[in-house]
């Protein structure tokens, strides 16, 4: 499910989701995507993208 969510969000506005940081990292790695995350007051801001296509990224808040 998280794999589909990452792919669906590529190039779209932010999505709020209840997955865990570990699940999003695992999903990004399974798709051979680069990723970055930042701790926020409410949880995490996570983004993932394919190498060489940084302008087309998935952004998810959880």
N, C-alpha and C positions, 0 to 999 in steps of 0.2 A: 504494500500500500504506500509506504513512504517513497519507494522508488518512483512510482507513478506520480506522486505528488511533486517530487523534485522536477521531474521532466515536464509536468504540466505547468509549473510555475516559471519555467525559463522565459525570460523576457517580459514577464508580467509584473503587476504591482505586488506588494507584500501580501502574504497570507499568514493568518494566525492559526497555529496548530498546537495540539497537545502532546506531540511526540517528545522523546527525550533527546538530549544532545547526543548520546551514544548511538541512538537509532538513526539520526540524521547523518552522523559521521559514517556509520556503516553503509547507509544507502548511497552516499556520495562516493565512497570508495568502491562500492560494487559497480557503480556506473563509470568508474575511472575519471571522476570529476575532482577538480581542485575545490577546496572549501576554506572558509574562514568563519569565525564566530566571535561574538563579543557578549560578555555578561552584562545584563541590564538590571534595573530595579525589578522588572516584572519577570525576568527569566533570561532568555538569550535571543539575540539577533543572529541568524545563521544565513549564510549565502553560499551557493555552490555554482560552479561554471566548468565548462570544458576547457582544457588548456588551449590557448590561442583564440578563444572566443569569450574574453572577459566582459565584453559589452552585453552579452546575452546571459544573464545570471538569474538563478532562482533565489528569491529572498523570502525567508520565513521567520516569523516571530513566534516564540513559544516560551 
